[in-house]
């Protein structure tokens, strides 16, 4: 089955530093990747949609200069949290959809990255 | 109009019982309705999905019931097991799943022995 690998699984960083999270599709080419943020006991909130080779589309209220998304290849998207602050602490999850998929293309999710900013 | 409302927020079911989680949507353009299972510290995993041209879909112990006129769909877990204890999210999307997903608020299911 389709596998999405997310790295790191957890990271602790100091306030003011930047953190990069990688999302890789291991056995399929992902034309579209989505980045979500999830607070404890809450639902997944879509942050942005990333298409290979083009700029990401951010959801309303998400700061594009703070959450930098790069989708440079069909198997890799990265999310960089710049100048992180404690309020950025959260569980970040990526998902990917393959190319040339027919209808009902399922989204495959990574296992998430737990970010803690101290 | 983009909301997907999910209930209950939490559910406790005895082992062997039937777990039922309900969702309702507003956007009539939605035409793909998946259910995801999430364990603590993990990403969601697709359980089962349905399109509105059928009223029911069954995969093993998991069944989706869909009511297009009421804009509601539900997940039934038959013979619930302790290993089913997790958080379940319904979701909806347009273009047969090729658009972004809108998630429900989640249901924390606990199966007790």
Interface residues (C-beta under 8 A of the other chain):
Chain A: X4 X6 X34 X41 X42 X43 X44 X46 X49 X93 X95 X97 X101 X103 X104 X105 X106 X107 X108 X109 X110 X111 X112 X114
Chain B: X32 X34 X36 X41 X42 X43 X44 X45 X46 X49 X51 X89 X96 X97 X98 X100 X101 X103 X104 X105 X106 X108
